[in-house]
Amino acid sequence: MREACFTTMEKALFEFMFSTGCRIGEIVYLDKNCIDWSNRSAIVGKG
């Protein structure tokens, strides 16, 4: 699957989905304010 990613954005999105288990619908509604860059975490869903 990783080899099927052509752009950096595709690779990053694939790695995010693979490592977190998030579904596409959850990622679509993910707001940048829900990401805690210092703790490397994100609140998804009802969090």
C-alpha positions as CSV (number, residue, x, y, z in Angstrom):
1,M,0.0,0.0,0.0
2,R,2.8,2.4,0.8
3,E,4.2,2.0,-2.7
4,A,0.9,3.1,-4.1
5,C,1.3,6.5,-2.5
6,F,2.8,9.0,-5.0
7,T,2.8,12.3,-3.2
8,T,4.1,13.3,0.2
9,M,0.5,14.2,1.3
10,E,-0.7,10.7,0.3
11,K,2.1,9.1,2.2
12,A,1.4,11.2,5.3
13,L,-2.3,10.5,5.2
14,F,-1.8,6.8,4.8
15,E,0.7,6.7,7.7
16,F,-1.7,8.7,9.9
17,M,-4.6,6.4,9.1
18,F,-2.5,3.2,9.5
19,S,-0.9,4.2,12.8
20,T,-4.0,5.7,14.4
21,G,-6.7,3.4,13.1
22,C,-8.8,6.5,12.2
23,R,-11.4,6.1,9.5
24,I,-11.7,8.4,6.5
25,G,-14.8,10.1,7.9
26,E,-13.0,10.9,11.2
27,I,-10.1,12.4,9.4
28,V,-12.3,14.5,7.1
29,Y,-13.8,16.2,10.2
30,L,-10.5,16.5,12.0
31,D,-9.8,20.2,12.8
32,K,-6.3,21.4,13.1
33,N,-7.3,22.8,16.6
34,C,-7.8,19.1,17.7
35,I,-4.1,18.3,17.1
36,D,-1.7,18.7,20.0
37,W,1.6,19.0,18.3
38,S,3.7,19.0,21.5
39,N,2.2,15.7,22.7
40,R,1.9,14.3,19.2
41,S,-1.8,13.5,19.7
42,A,-5.1,14.3,18.2
43,I,-8.7,14.2,19.6
44,V,-10.9,12.4,17.2
45,G,-14.7,12.0,17.5
46,K,-16.4,12.9,20.8
47,G,-13.0,13.0,22.6
